[in-house]
Amino acid sequence: MNEPASLHAPRPAALDTLLATLRATAGAPLSEARALPAACYTDPDFHTLERDALLEREWLPLVHVSQLPGVGAYLSLDLFDEPLLVVRGKDGQVRVLSRVCQHRGMDMLPPGYAEMPCAGHLPAIRCPYHLWTYDLNGQLLAAPEMQHSACHARDDVKLREFRSEVFEGFVFVTLNPAARPVAERLAGLRQAHLAKWDLGTAKLVWEREWDCAFNWKVLVENFMEPYHHMGAHRQTLQPLMPALGCWTDPAGDDDYLAVHLPLNAQLRDELQRTGKPVPGFTPFSNLAPVDHLEWWVFLGYPLFLLFTAPDRAFWYRLIPTGPDSCRLLTTLLVAPDAPDAPDYAGWLAQAEQEAIAFHLEDMAVCTGVQRGVKSRAYAQGALSRLEEPILRVQRYLARQLCAVD
C-alpha cells in the first residue's frame, strides 16, 4: 500500500501534544470520563491525520444494494477527493470504480454535470471529453481515433477498481488494499445483532442528503449517546424511549458499539400483555418477541451508523469533508414485504415526517456543538454514564491514531 506521505512527515509539536491528551482522555474510566479536547474537532492537522491514518484505512459504507436495482444502476460520489462510481455490472456484481478516465484524467461524471445525474442507470461509462467508453466492469470498449497511437492498446486500458465488499446489504469500500475483510472486521456485530434483521433483503424507501457544518465525530457521538433524548429530543424520541432506560451493551468489541434503547415501561407492558407489535410497517420477520420491546443504535467503527426498530432501520452515510464539515445521507429501510401492506403509504409518510423532525433536532445541536468547540470558553466537560458510547469512540480513536509513529 502506498501510504500518504503525511504519515511519515515530521508532526507539529502541537499535534503531538493533542495526541497525548487524546490518549489520556480515552484512558480514563467511565466515572472520570470527559469530552475530547476542542482541537480534535477543529484542528486541520488532526483532521489530516484522521483521514490518512484512520478513515482511508478502514471500510466505509457507500450504498445499500437496493439503491442499485438492475444492470447498469449506478451511484456517483466523492470520497476524500477520490471520484467514485458504484455500479452494478451485467454479471449482477456491484463494483466501485474510479470515475477518472484513463486518457487525460477527466472526471467522467463531475458533480453538477448536466448530462449525467449522480444516480440512475447507464448502458456503459462514457467520458464526455473525448468519448472514450468503458463497459460496466471498467474495461475500455472504444476510443475514437486512437488507432494511430503506438502507445495505445485498448485491451490494456481499464478504470481503476477499488476494493469493495457487500456486508449485510451495504456496499463497503476501502482505499487500503491490506484492510482486514469487512465480513471479518464486523463479524461480531453481525452475529450478535444484525443477522436477525437480514438487512440484505431490505428495501431503501426514503433518503435525504444534508451538508453539515460540523465535524464528523460530533455527529457520531450524538448518534450513539442517548443522554440527549431528554433534551434535544424531548418531544420526539424521549417519550418513546426515555434516556434513563437506555444502556450501552458491554458485548461490543473493538470493532463495533451497540446501545439499547428500551421502549417506555407502559408500552413494553402493553406489548408483552397483548403480544401485538407496535403499529407501523410490516416488521422484519426473524425477530423474537423480546426484539419488539426496544430500538437499537449501532456503530461499526468508524462510520457504519444504524438505528434499528422492529419494523424499520435508519442508515446514515457519513462522509467527512473537513475539520468542520461533512456530508450526510439519511435513509430509511423496511422489510422486503412492507411495501405490499395496504397501509404502507400512510406509514411511509409518517415515518418520513418523524425522521426529518428528529434529524433537524440533531442538526441544530450538532451545529451548536461545533460553534462551542471553537470558543475560548470550551471545556472538556465530564460525561454522564449515559454517554459511555462517547468514551468508547474516544478509545477507538486513540487505538488508531496514537499508535501512528
TIVO-734189 format. One record per residue (C-alpha): y, x, z; residue number from 1. Coordinates in nm, 4 decimals, always signed. Each point is the difference from the previous one (the first is absolute). Example, Ala and Ser with C-alpha at 12.3 -4.5 7.8 and 13.67 -1.06 7.14 Angstrom:
# residues 2
- Y  X  Z  pos
- -0.4500  +1.2300  +0.7800  1 .
- +0.3440  +0.1370  -0.0660  2 .
END
This chain:
# residues 405
- Y  X  Z  pos
- +0.0000  +0.0000  +0.0000  1 .
- +0.3459  +0.1273  -0.0874  2 .
- +0.1838  -0.0524  +0.3266  3 .
- +0.3777  -0.0544  +0.0062  4 .
- +0.1871  +0.3241  +0.0507  5 .
- +0.1875  -0.1616  +0.2890  6 .
- -0.3164  +0.0176  +0.2128  7 .
- +0.0093  +0.3786  -0.0012  8 .
- +0.3759  +0.0608  -0.0123  9 .
- +0.1805  +0.1115  +0.3149  10 .
- +0.0930  -0.3044  +0.2070  11 .
- +0.3437  -0.0609  +0.1495  12 .
- +0.0057  +0.0718  +0.3733  13 .
- +0.1148  -0.3566  +0.0635  14 .
- -0.3170  -0.1316  -0.1671  15 .
- -0.2211  +0.2178  +0.2194  16 .
- +0.1822  -0.1332  +0.3045  17 .
- -0.0462  -0.3572  -0.1216  18 .
- -0.3738  +0.0529  -0.0549  19 .
- -0.0330  +0.1408  +0.3517  20 .
- +0.1695  -0.3127  +0.1353  21 .
- -0.2279  -0.2197  -0.2110  22 .
- -0.3050  +0.1802  +0.1395  23 .
- +0.1213  -0.0456  +0.3577  24 .
- +0.0904  -0.3655  -0.0535  25 .
- -0.3353  -0.0815  -0.1614  26 .
- -0.1875  +0.1833  +0.2764  27 .
- +0.1230  -0.2251  +0.2787  28 .
- -0.2226  -0.2661  +0.1590  29 .
- +0.0942  -0.3625  -0.0669  30 .
- +0.1625  -0.0322  +0.3432  31 .
- +0.2434  +0.2779  -0.0967  32 .
- +0.0357  -0.0807  -0.3717  33 .
- +0.3381  +0.0065  -0.1676  34 .
- +0.1418  -0.0700  -0.3444  35 .
- +0.0194  +0.2800  -0.2553  36 .
- +0.3050  +0.2262  -0.0307  37 .
- +0.2652  -0.1483  -0.2279  38 .
- -0.0367  +0.2805  -0.2534  39 .
- -0.3563  -0.1145  -0.0775  40 .
- +0.1608  -0.2988  -0.1718  41 .
- +0.3013  +0.1697  -0.1570  42 .
- -0.0486  +0.3722  -0.0637  43 .
- -0.0490  +0.0915  -0.3693  44 .
- -0.2063  +0.3109  +0.0858  45 .
- -0.2324  -0.2037  +0.2200  46 .
- -0.0368  -0.2597  -0.2749  47 .
- -0.0867  +0.2725  -0.2533  48 .
- -0.2638  +0.1395  +0.2347  49 .
- -0.1467  -0.3484  +0.0504  50 .
- -0.0178  -0.0564  -0.3728  51 .
- -0.1555  +0.3382  -0.0822  52 .
- -0.2305  +0.0471  +0.2989  53 .
- -0.1005  -0.3598  +0.0650  54 .
- +0.0811  -0.2718  -0.2525  55 .
- -0.0949  +0.1912  -0.3151  56 .
- -0.3256  +0.1128  +0.1634  57 .
- -0.1162  -0.3430  +0.1138  58 .
- -0.1379  -0.3128  -0.1694  59 .
- +0.2623  -0.2664  -0.0698  60 .
- -0.0656  -0.3606  -0.1133  61 .
- +0.1764  -0.1069  -0.3192  62 .
- -0.1413  -0.3344  -0.1132  63 .
- -0.2615  -0.2632  +0.0783  64 .
- -0.2627  -0.0429  -0.2709  65 .
- +0.0950  -0.3667  -0.0451  66 .
- +0.3381  +0.1201  -0.1286  67 .
- -0.1808  +0.1537  -0.2989  68 .
- -0.1789  -0.2970  -0.1579  69 .
- -0.1842  +0.1006  -0.3158  70 .
- -0.0013  +0.2867  -0.2458  71 .
- +0.3423  +0.1535  -0.0567  72 .
- +0.1548  -0.1353  +0.3199  73 .
- +0.2396  +0.2609  +0.1371  74 .
- +0.2536  +0.0786  +0.2691  75 .
- +0.2680  +0.2667  -0.0373  76 .
- +0.1555  +0.1645  +0.3043  77 .
- +0.1353  +0.3325  +0.1251  78 .
- -0.1545  +0.1933  +0.2888  79 .
- +0.2001  +0.2993  +0.1283  80 .
- +0.1598  +0.0549  -0.3426  81 .
- -0.3376  -0.0330  -0.1757  82 .
- +0.0163  -0.2716  -0.2695  83 .
- -0.3350  -0.1829  +0.0319  84 .
- -0.1814  -0.2657  -0.1996  85 .
- -0.2837  -0.1924  +0.1654  86 .
- -0.2039  -0.1588  -0.2788  87 .
- -0.3330  -0.1752  -0.0503  88 .
- -0.1930  +0.1517  -0.2905  89 .
- -0.2364  -0.1587  -0.2508  90 .
- -0.2883  +0.1041  +0.2239  91 .
- +0.1483  -0.2063  +0.2838  92 .
- +0.0852  +0.3087  +0.2046  93 .
- +0.3431  +0.0411  +0.1577  94 .
- +0.1640  +0.3372  -0.0534  95 .
- +0.3247  +0.1560  +0.1172  96 .
- +0.1553  +0.1851  -0.2929  97 .
- +0.3195  +0.1971  -0.0423  98 .
- +0.2677  -0.1739  -0.2057  99 .
- +0.1161  +0.3380  -0.1331  100 .
- -0.0637  +0.0353  -0.3735  101 .
- -0.1762  +0.3267  -0.0849  102 .
- +0.2368  +0.0601  -0.2935  103 .
- +0.3504  +0.0513  +0.1400  104 .
- -0.0362  -0.1266  +0.3559  105 .
- +0.1428  -0.3484  -0.0512  106 .
- -0.0595  -0.2518  +0.2774  107 .
- -0.1600  -0.2644  -0.2202  108 .
- +0.0909  -0.2939  +0.2254  109 .
- +0.3251  +0.1033  +0.1678  110 .
- +0.1326  -0.2457  +0.2617  111 .
- +0.2087  -0.2683  -0.1623  112 .
- -0.1307  +0.0721  -0.3513  113 .
- +0.0656  -0.3244  -0.1861  114 .
- -0.3088  +0.0043  -0.2230  115 .
- -0.2502  +0.0365  +0.2813  116 .
- +0.0082  -0.1685  +0.3439  117 .
- -0.1435  +0.1773  +0.3034  118 .
- -0.3125  -0.2169  -0.0039  119 .
- -0.1957  -0.1960  -0.2582  120 .
- -0.2591  +0.0652  -0.2702  121 .
- -0.0067  +0.2536  -0.2827  122 .
- -0.2570  +0.0810  -0.2712  123 .
- +0.0870  +0.3704  +0.0051  124 .
- +0.2582  +0.2346  +0.1528  125 .
- +0.2722  +0.0865  -0.2494  126 .
- +0.2851  +0.2419  +0.0515  127 .
- +0.3238  -0.1574  -0.1277  128 .
- +0.1474  +0.3419  -0.0834  129 .
- -0.2226  +0.1113  -0.2913  130 .
- -0.2708  -0.2715  +0.0080  131 .
- -0.2797  +0.2190  +0.1282  132 .
- -0.2678  -0.2473  +0.1081  133 .
- -0.2720  +0.0335  +0.2641  134 .
- -0.2969  -0.2219  +0.0818  135 .
- -0.0392  -0.1658  +0.3396  136 .
- -0.1919  +0.3034  +0.1270  137 .
- +0.2906  +0.2295  -0.0921  138 .
- -0.1565  +0.1576  -0.3106  139 .
- +0.2387  +0.0600  -0.2890  140 .
- -0.0693  -0.2336  -0.2926  141 .
- +0.2833  +0.0686  -0.2399  142 .
- +0.2900  +0.2422  -0.0442  143 .
- +0.2060  -0.0691  -0.3134  144 .
- +0.0683  +0.2941  -0.2311  145 .
- -0.1753  +0.2567  +0.2201  146 .
- -0.2678  +0.0909  -0.2555  147 .
- +0.2012  +0.3059  -0.1097  148 .
- +0.0215  +0.1578  +0.3456  149 .
- -0.2391  +0.2853  +0.0655  150 .
- +0.0488  -0.0574  +0.3749  151 .
- -0.1072  -0.3629  -0.0013  152 .
- -0.3593  -0.1138  +0.0528  153 .
- -0.0051  -0.3745  +0.0629  154 .
- -0.3358  -0.0045  +0.1800  155 .
- +0.1255  +0.2537  +0.2545  156 .
- +0.3039  -0.2038  +0.1018  157 .
- -0.0330  -0.2357  +0.2935  158 .
- +0.2273  -0.1443  +0.2657  159 .
- -0.0379  +0.1529  +0.3460  160 .
- -0.2263  -0.2122  +0.2205  161 .
- +0.0564  +0.0011  +0.3738  162 .
- -0.2817  -0.0342  +0.2457  163 .
- -0.0500  -0.3608  +0.1058  164 .
- -0.2520  -0.2178  +0.1821  165 .
- -0.0395  -0.3710  +0.0682  166 .
- -0.0394  -0.0751  +0.3715  167 .
- -0.0424  -0.3589  +0.1221  168 .
- +0.1629  -0.1229  -0.3197  169 .
- +0.3013  +0.2339  +0.0140  170 .
- +0.0587  +0.2783  -0.2511  171 .
- +0.0863  +0.3190  +0.1869  172 .
- +0.1365  +0.3172  -0.1567  173 .
- +0.0429  +0.3516  +0.1296  174 .
- +0.1845  +0.2954  -0.1463  175 .
- -0.2389  +0.2269  +0.1914  176 .
- -0.3191  +0.0912  -0.1923  177 .
- -0.1583  +0.1226  +0.3249  178 .
- +0.0591  -0.3158  +0.2053  179 .
- -0.2994  -0.1487  +0.1785  180 .
- -0.1203  -0.3162  -0.1875  181 .
- +0.1892  -0.3058  +0.1163  182 .
- -0.3263  -0.1894  +0.0603  183 .
- -0.0943  +0.2756  +0.2455  184 .
- +0.3525  +0.0355  +0.1372  185 .
- +0.0234  -0.3701  +0.0929  186 .
- -0.3685  -0.0711  +0.0625  187 .
- +0.0692  -0.0805  +0.3656  188 .
- +0.2632  -0.2584  -0.0920  189 .
- -0.2357  -0.1657  -0.2453  190 .
- -0.3014  -0.0078  +0.2323  191 .
- +0.1855  -0.1114  +0.3110  192 .
- +0.2337  -0.2520  -0.1575  193 .
- +0.0634  -0.0480  -0.3719  194 .
- -0.3495  -0.0599  -0.1388  195 .
- -0.0142  -0.3599  +0.1250  196 .
- +0.3176  -0.0929  -0.1899  197 .
- -0.1491  +0.1279  -0.3280  198 .
- +0.3483  +0.0581  -0.1383  199 .
- -0.1447  +0.1386  -0.3227  200 .
- -0.0646  -0.3611  -0.1066  201 .
- +0.3354  -0.1317  +0.1280  202 .
- +0.2801  -0.1159  -0.2279  203 .
- +0.3573  +0.1234  +0.0272  204 .
- +0.2054  -0.3173  -0.0396  205 .
- +0.3535  +0.0999  +0.1007  206 .
- +0.2103  +0.3149  +0.0045  207 .
- +0.3593  +0.1049  +0.0558  208 .
- +0.1639  +0.3406  -0.0354  209 .
- +0.2678  +0.1402  +0.2275  210 .
- +0.2236  +0.3071  -0.0067  211 .
- +0.0283  +0.1121  +0.3607  212 .
- +0.2770  +0.2094  +0.1564  213 .
- -0.2168  +0.1544  +0.2717  214 .
- -0.2591  +0.2720  +0.0517  215 .
- -0.3610  -0.0915  -0.0745  216 .
- -0.1087  +0.0685  +0.3600  217 .
- +0.2456  -0.2596  +0.1289  218 .
- -0.1895  -0.2642  -0.1937  219 .
- -0.3464  +0.1320  +0.0942  220 .
- +0.0891  +0.0029  +0.3707  221 .
- +0.1512  -0.3475  -0.0204  222 .
- -0.2991  -0.1329  -0.1953  223 .
- -0.2526  +0.1256  +0.2549  224 .
- +0.1614  -0.0705  +0.3400  225 .
- -0.0076  -0.3601  +0.1282  226 .
- +0.2672  +0.0543  +0.2698  227 .
- +0.2699  -0.1186  -0.2399  228 .
- -0.1601  -0.3453  -0.0389  229 .
- +0.1900  -0.1109  +0.3113  230 .
- +0.3326  +0.1094  -0.1481  231 .
- +0.0180  +0.0299  -0.3768  232 .
- -0.2666  -0.2682  -0.0614  233 .
- +0.0693  -0.2271  +0.2947  234 .
- +0.0121  -0.3096  -0.2240  235 .
- -0.2662  +0.0971  -0.2577  236 .
- -0.2904  +0.2148  +0.1253  237 .
- +0.0559  -0.0084  +0.3782  238 .
- -0.0954  -0.3691  +0.0465  239 .
- -0.3241  +0.0522  -0.1953  240 .
- -0.1026  +0.3432  +0.1328  241 .
- +0.1961  +0.0871  +0.3149  242 .
- +0.0769  +0.3677  +0.0456  243 .
- -0.1414  +0.0197  +0.3527  244 .
- -0.3485  -0.0935  -0.1214  245 .
- -0.0172  +0.2702  -0.2684  246 .
- -0.1820  +0.3290  +0.0436  247 .
- -0.0915  +0.3158  -0.1893  248 .
- -0.3679  +0.0438  -0.0825  249 .
- -0.1228  +0.3222  +0.1649  250 .
- -0.2716  +0.0388  -0.2666  251 .
- +0.2479  +0.1128  -0.2646  252 .
- -0.0678  +0.3611  -0.0951  253 .
- +0.2155  +0.2764  -0.1492  254 .
- -0.0026  -0.1791  -0.3355  255 .
- +0.1067  -0.3534  +0.0894  256 .
- +0.1634  -0.2231  +0.2597  257 .
- -0.0749  -0.3658  +0.0838  258 .
- +0.1942  -0.2442  +0.2187  259 .
- -0.1213  -0.3394  +0.1271  260 .
- +0.2440  -0.2924  -0.0211  261 .
- -0.1715  -0.2874  +0.1905  262 .
- +0.1246  -0.3536  -0.0624  263 .
- +0.1738  -0.1767  +0.2869  264 .
- -0.2295  -0.1250  +0.2771  265 .
- +0.0452  -0.3709  -0.0745  266 .
- -0.0920  +0.0449  -0.3659  267 .
- -0.2989  +0.2218  +0.0828  268 .
- -0.1321  -0.2611  +0.2441  269 .
- +0.0385  -0.2735  -0.2604  270 .
- -0.1802  +0.2045  -0.2669  271 .
- -0.2869  +0.0799  +0.2329  272 .
- -0.0265  -0.3638  +0.1102  273 .
- +0.0064  -0.1533  -0.3486  274 .
- -0.1600  +0.2799  -0.2038  275 .
- +0.2536  -0.0693  -0.2741  276 .
- +0.2048  +0.2760  -0.1694  277 .
- +0.3757  +0.0178  +0.0191  278 .
- +0.1400  -0.2122  -0.2855  279 .
- +0.0771  +0.2116  -0.3031  280 .
- -0.1699  +0.1517  -0.3022  281 .
- -0.3763  -0.0042  -0.0396  282 .
- -0.1095  +0.2707  +0.2488  283 .
- -0.1813  +0.3184  -0.1000  284 .
- -0.3666  -0.0927  +0.0057  285 .
- -0.1591  +0.2837  +0.2001  286 .
- +0.2058  -0.0350  +0.3171  287 .
- -0.1612  -0.0930  +0.3321  288 .
- +0.1487  -0.2745  +0.2249  289 .
- +0.1604  +0.2647  +0.2228  290 .
- +0.1882  +0.1371  -0.3015  291 .
- +0.1936  -0.3261  -0.0214  292 .
- +0.1597  +0.0592  +0.3391  293 .
- +0.2244  +0.2936  -0.0920  294 .
- +0.1876  +0.1782  -0.2756  295 .
- -0.0028  +0.3752  -0.0549  296 .
- +0.2218  +0.2791  -0.1269  297 .
- -0.1615  +0.3114  -0.1446  298 .
- +0.1271  +0.3398  -0.1061  299 .
- -0.2146  +0.2365  -0.2045  300 .
- +0.2038  +0.3167  +0.0408  301 .
- +0.2533  +0.0559  -0.1351  302 .
- +0.1038  -0.3081  -0.2025  303 .
- -0.2823  -0.2562  -0.0327  304 .
- +0.1551  -0.2990  +0.1805  305 .
- -0.1892  -0.3303  +0.0419  306 .
- +0.0834  -0.3114  +0.2029  307 .
- -0.3025  -0.2309  +0.0041  308 .
- -0.0769  -0.3541  +0.1109  309 .
- -0.3144  -0.2117  -0.0483  310 .
- +0.1432  -0.1555  -0.3145  311 .
- +0.2351  +0.2642  -0.1423  312 .
- +0.0903  +0.3666  -0.0105  313 .
- +0.3382  +0.1607  -0.0522  314 .
- -0.0037  +0.3430  -0.1619  315 .
- +0.3121  +0.2181  -0.0042  316 .
- +0.0321  +0.2709  -0.2660  317 .
- +0.2438  +0.2516  +0.1429  318 .
- +0.1349  +0.2943  -0.1992  319 .
- +0.2384  +0.2412  +0.1762  320 .
- +0.2890  +0.1034  -0.2236  321 .
- +0.2233  +0.2038  +0.2318  322 .
- +0.0841  +0.0704  +0.3638  323 .
- +0.1665  -0.3389  +0.0337  324 .
- -0.1522  -0.2081  -0.2792  325 .
- -0.3269  -0.1463  -0.1210  326 .
- -0.1302  -0.2579  -0.2461  327 .
- -0.2109  -0.2847  +0.1339  328 .
- -0.2202  -0.2601  -0.1657  329 .
- -0.1122  -0.2824  +0.2286  330 .
- -0.3006  -0.1999  -0.1216  331 .
- -0.2235  -0.2883  +0.1022  332 .
- -0.3748  -0.0097  -0.0671  333 .
- -0.2361  -0.2947  +0.0480  334 .
- -0.3732  -0.0616  -0.0253  335 .
- -0.1291  -0.0308  -0.3594  336 .
- -0.0661  -0.3740  +0.0308  337 .
- +0.3243  -0.0829  +0.1831  338 .
- +0.1966  -0.0900  -0.3178  339 .
- -0.2608  -0.2693  -0.0788  340 .
- +0.0872  -0.2049  +0.3099  341 .
- +0.1987  -0.3198  -0.0716  342 .
- +0.2694  +0.0909  +0.2548  343 .
- +0.0330  +0.3614  -0.1164  344 .
- +0.3436  -0.0341  -0.1625  345 .
- +0.1540  -0.1388  +0.3177  346 .
- -0.1480  +0.2718  +0.2195  347 .
- +0.1126  +0.2684  -0.2455  348 .
- +0.3585  -0.1271  +0.0045  349 .
- -0.0028  -0.0043  +0.3810  350 .
- -0.1576  +0.3464  +0.0219  351 .
- +0.2625  +0.1457  -0.2349  352 .
- +0.2820  -0.1521  +0.2059  353 .
- -0.1482  +0.1303  +0.3265  354 .
- -0.0639  +0.3481  -0.1420  355 .
- +0.3562  +0.0330  -0.1230  356 .
- +0.1350  -0.1247  +0.3351  357 .
- -0.1810  +0.2528  +0.2192  358 .
- +0.0513  +0.2781  -0.2527  359 .
- +0.3764  -0.0572  -0.0034  360 .
- -0.0104  +0.0288  +0.3776  361 .
- -0.1804  +0.3333  -0.0361  362 .
- +0.2431  +0.1217  -0.2641  363 .
- +0.2935  -0.0735  +0.2314  364 .
- -0.1408  +0.1919  +0.2965  365 .
- -0.1287  +0.2919  -0.2093  366 .
- +0.3397  +0.0384  -0.1622  367 .
- +0.1587  -0.0150  +0.3446  368 .
- -0.2335  +0.2712  +0.1313  369 .
- +0.0867  +0.2309  -0.2889  370 .
- +0.3682  -0.0461  +0.0774  371 .
- -0.0713  +0.0769  +0.3648  372 .
- -0.1935  +0.3215  -0.0576  373 .
- +0.3040  +0.1379  -0.1814  374 .
- +0.2193  -0.0608  +0.3037  375 .
- +0.1099  +0.2635  +0.2503  376 .
- -0.1067  -0.2485  +0.2666  377 .
- -0.3663  -0.0091  -0.1063  378 .
- -0.2525  +0.0803  +0.2734  379 .
- -0.3771  +0.0476  -0.0044  380 .
- -0.0572  -0.3176  +0.1968  381 .
- -0.3117  -0.0644  +0.2071  382 .
- -0.2737  -0.2025  -0.1727  383 .
- -0.1624  -0.3160  +0.1340  384 .
- -0.3787  -0.0272  +0.0312  385 .
- +0.0281  -0.2470  -0.2906  386 .
- +0.1360  +0.2861  -0.2095  387 .
- -0.3165  +0.2086  +0.0275  388 .
- -0.0334  -0.0095  -0.3830  389 .
- +0.3217  +0.2032  -0.0242  390 .
- -0.1505  +0.2748  +0.2171  391 .
- -0.3138  -0.0043  -0.2146  392 .
- +0.2117  +0.0416  -0.3149  393 .
- +0.1852  +0.2890  +0.1661  394 .
- -0.3321  +0.1698  +0.0689  395 .
- -0.1025  -0.0394  -0.3633  396 .
- +0.3278  +0.1568  -0.1129  397 .
- -0.0423  +0.2892  +0.2413  398 .
- -0.3568  +0.0662  -0.1202  399 .
- +0.1159  +0.0113  -0.3605  400 .
- +0.3321  +0.1787  +0.0297  401 .
- -0.0205  +0.2310  +0.2985  402 .
- -0.3112  +0.1711  -0.1365  403 .
- +0.1897  +0.1100  -0.3120  404 .
- +0.0827  +0.3711  +0.0137  405 .
END
